[in-house]
Amino acid sequence: MSELRKDPVVGRWVIIAADRAGRPNDFSERTLHHGGRCPFDDGQETLTPSETMAYAAPGRSPNARGWYLRVVPNRFPALTIEGALLREGVGIFDKMSGIGAHEVIIETPRHETSMGDLSRAEVESVLAAYRDRIRDLKRDERFRHILVFKNQGRAAGATLEHAHSQLIALPIVPRNVIEELRGAEAYFTHKERCPYCDIIAQERKDSVRLIFENEHAIALAPWAPKSPFETWVLPKTHAASYEEAPDALRSGVAEVMRVVLRKLDVALERPPLNYMLHTAPLRDKPSSYYHWHFEIVPRLTGVAGFEWGSGFFINPTSPEEAAAFLRKTEVG
């Protein structure tokens, strides 16, 4: 059973999940392409835990073939959904039971390795699955925040190469989220405007960090990126909570996500990357200062002692150069 422990100095929570030490190593390319069985492939449904949700043709039986997206519990979860949420003091320290949910979104039955390989309709389905799972888990009063993320490639933390993303429901709001919310609220208090709406307007005006846009969403290289080719995808319509986005807006975001991921695959030769959905905590009221969005971070440089010790990131590529390079990268 995992548990959460709180750092008494900086207030950061850490998940202690000893059971995850038993996870298998990455499947080798030889295994996956020469007769080996990937548990996320069509026809290998018995190799995963029973599905939580699936998009499939009418009449399909659960955990059978015929799906085009599946959501299953992570076989080696960081947090588990069973049990009571217990808080405890241990001397000066604080901990709580490792209650949460940890799910895997299998994005396609085909053995694709990148979300950029998917069609626009398939990417729309992935984004719809995020919405549906957040809405469902939101009903559990134990959960305070849900983080949706993708690890693509060994260097980005993936243990299977089949296109998939993950979701973890947490009983606390992470420190990084709190800091982002506080920064956005301070900006709004000073200027009475959403900082992200201002960023969208500024980047569309300047255009030097703009990568791609459509009617509903925009992709840009942020002004102060932590690493080369970091990219943000933001809806043009203000909203704090991702799960409340209307279908047309989500469809527009899906197109921008697909184009950006394909551009990164072509320009950087399928780099390892992470992306994260930034959305408001589950119990927050609608916010005028926060704006949900995706942040995509290719893993092109390492994080070393200076970054760990100072919190500063050294980025050898300017966002203006990265955006210009991606703008001119042609994709189908």
Secondary structure, 3 states (H helix, E strand, C coil): CCEEEECCCCCCEEEECHHHHHCCCCCCHHHHHCCCCCCCCCCCHHHCCCCCEEEECCCCCCCCCCEEEEEEECCCCCCECCCCCCEEEECCEEEEECECEEEEEECCCCCCCCHHHCCHHHHHHHHHHHHHHHHHHCCCCCCCEEEEEEEECHHHCCCCCCCEEEEEEECCCCHHHHHHHHHHHHHHHHHCCCHHHHHHHHHHHHCCCEEEECCCEEEECCCCCCCCCCEEEEECCCCCCHHHCCHHHHHHHHHHHHHHHHHHHHHHCCCCEEEEEECCCCCCCCCCCCCCEEEEEECCCCCCHHHHHHCCCCCCCCHHHHHHHHHCCCCC
